Amino acid sequence: MDDMPKAPWALTPEALAKIQPPVPEPPEPMRHEEAREPVADLRRTTWTDLAIAAALAVAGIVAVLLTYRGIGYSWDEAFYRKPAQMAVEWLTDFLTDHASAVRFSEITRLWSGEEDLGTRRPVGIIELPSVVKWTMGLSWAATRSWWGDLRAFRFPSALAFGVCIFLIYLLTLNSYRRRAAVIAAAAYMTFPAAFGHAHIAATESLTNAVLLLSIYCFFRGLKSPWWAAAFGIAYGIALDTKINAVLLAPVLLVWGHAFHRRTYVNNFFTMVFVAPLVWILLWPWLWHDTISRLLEYFHYFSRHQQTAVWYLGRQWGYGGPNAPWHYPVVMTLVTVPLPVLAFSILGLARTAVHCRWEYRGILFTAYAVVVLIHAAMPGSPKYDGTRLFFSVFPMLAILTGGGADSLVTIFPFNRKIRGSLEVRHIVAAAALALVAGNGLWAIARIHPHELSYFNILTGGLRGARDRFETSYWGESFNEDVIEYLNTLPPASRIKTLAMQELVPLHLQEWDMLRDDLIFNGPPPYDYWVLHVRRGFFGPVETYLYDRQPLKVFSFRAVPFFCIYSKAEAGDLAAMAKPQPPQPAKSDSVPASLP
C-alpha cells in the first residue's frame, strides 16, 4: 500500500514547487514617453481649426490689399488684360444672344482674337486656358469702379493667396498636428515670392490654389463619393488654369494605388471622365474642333522656345544652349528663406523615416520632386526665376510644418517648467517665431521687390546681382518710374528695351502716363528706358548698360530700370533701327538679341 502512487491532490507544497515554473518578477518601470497623437481626419476638423485657418487666410489677403504700392504693371499682366476683357464680352453676348455667341466665328473671334499691337499672335493667347481669363475679367468688370482697372485685375490673385493659406493649414493638420499646420501656413504667408506673386494678375497664385484644392478633395474623396465628384470638378478647373496641373495626375494615382488601393477608385473615375468635361465646358474655345484644338494646345508646349535667362553669370537660350538642368534646384535653394528650407528638409527626412504611417508626406514630397524633375529636363523652358515651378512652394510649406513638428516631438521627456508650461510648447513657439519672423523681416526689407528676393546663400539681392536674373517681369516699372517719365518734355519719343511694349500703352489708356509721350515708334528717339533683365540683353542693351544713365531706379545698389537721353546714349542713335513686333507672352525678347 505504501508503494502505490498518491493522488495529485495529495501533492505536498514542496512537490508542487518542483514541477511548477517560478512566477516571473515584474519588469522594471519603463521611461515615460509622449504618446503619439492620432492623425487628424479631414472630416473631423474642428470649428477652432477652421477659424484659425480662416483668420490666417484673411490676414494674408488684407496684407496683400494694403501693400500694392511699388509693384508695377508686369510683363504677363499686359498680355492677360485683353483676353480677360474679351472673356467678359463673350459672356455678355452669351447672356443676351445665346445662339449667336456659341457660333464658331464668334467664339473664334473672342477666344482666339485678332492680332494686337506689339504681338505676332492673337490676343486670345490660346496657351492660357480660360480660368485665369474668367477670374480676372469678371473681377475687372465687377470691381474696377472701386479701385481702378489694375487692382481689379489683380484681386483674384489676392483671394487665391488666401485660399492657399487656408488649404495649406487643413492639409498640414490632416498630415501632422495643429502646431505644424500653423507653422506651415505662416511659412507660405511670409514666403517673399508667394507674397509678391499674390499682388500680380498672373497664373501663379491661382494655379497653387486649385492644385491644393484638388489634393484636398482627393483626400476627402477616398471616403466619400460626393467628395470624389468634387475632386473631378476641382481637377478640371486646375487643368483649365495651367497646363502644369497634368503633373499632379500621375502622382495622385500612384500614391492612391499604393496606399488606398480599395478606396481611390472613385477619384480615378472622376479624374478620367469628369475633369476633362469640366475643362472643356469652362473653355468655349474647345467647344468647336475640340480634338484639333486640344492637339494645338499641347503642340504649343511641346515646341516651347528656350527663352533667354541670365544664370550663373552668363546668358542662356536663344541661339545658345538652354539653361542647365540644375537651374530649378539652385533657384529653389537661393530663393527660399533659410528657416523654411531647413525645416522642409527635416520634413523630408521625417517622411523618409516614418513613411509607413505618415504616408501623406510622401504625396507632398513626390509632387515637389516631379515638378522639379520636369523643370530640370533638357527640353523644359528655364527662365523667369521660380515661376515655372512655383507649385513646389506649397509642398515645401507643408513639409516645413512637418519638419518643425518633428523638432518639437523629439525634445526629451516632455518636461514642464514650474509645473505648467511644457518645453515642447516653447520649442513650437520658437519654431513659429523663426519661420514667421524671418519671413516678415525679409518681406519688410525687400518690399516691393519680393520677386527679386534672394537668401543669404547668395549674399542677398546684392550678392545675386551678377550671377542671377534679379529682375525679369518688369514689376519694378512702378509709380516712381511713371512719375519720372511724366516729367519728360512734351511729345518725347521713347524706346523701351528688354521689357513688355504693351505696358506703357496700357498705362496711357488708364491715364497713368501722359498721352503725348510716344513709345516704341520709329527712330530717332529722345530717351531709352532699359529694363535690367540681362538675359534679354542684346548689343543695344549691353551698350547702354555700360554707360552712365540719366536716371537709375535701383534697390540696394541693384539697378532695375535705367533711363538714358541722347547725351548719355552717344552713338546709339546710329545703332537703333526699327524692330519687328515682339513674340507674345513672356517668350519675347528684344529684337536686337542675337
Secondary structure, DSSP 8 states (H G I E B T S, - for coil): -TTS---GGG--HHHHHHHS---------------------GGG--HHHHHHHHHHHHHHHHHHHT--TT----HHHHHHHHHHHHHHHHHHHHHH-HHHHTSHHHHHHHHT--B-TT-SSBTT-TTS-HHHHHHHHHHHHHHHHHHHHHHHHHHHHHHHHHHHHHHHHHHHHHHS-HHHHHHHHHHHHT-HHHHHHTTSSSSHHHHHHHHHHHHHHHHHHTT-HHHHHHHHHHHHHHHTT-GGGGGHHHHHHHHHHHH-TTT-HHHHHHHHHHHHHHHHHH-GGGSSSHHHHHHHHHHHHHT-----EEETTEEESSSS----TTHHHHHHHHHS-HHHHHHHHHHHHHHHHSTTT-THHHHHHHHHHHHHHHHHSTTS---TTTGGGTTHHHHHHHHHHHHHHHHHHTSGGG-EETTTEEHHHHHHHHHHHHHHHHHHHHHHHHTT-GGG---TTTTHHHHHTTTB-S--S-TT--HHHHHHHTTS-TT-EEEEESS-THHHHHHHHTTSS-TT-EES-SS--SEEEEE--GGG--HHHHHHHTS--SEEEEETTEEEEEEEEHHHHTTHHHH--------SGGG---TT--
